[in-house]
Amino acid sequence: MMHQILPVSNKGDSGWTYAWIPIFGPVAGAAFAAFLFLNL
């Protein structure tokens, strides 16, 4: 988020099409681990 907010010259694209991966990955992993913990 700071990459988009801060005024840095020649910084390029913020890459928001990729931003969901670092958020969804750990959440999905934690949900899968909790499922395995509770059902095994």
Secondary structure, DSSP 8 states (H G I E B T S, - for coil): -HHHHS--TT-----TTTTHHHHHHHHHHHHHHHHHHHH-
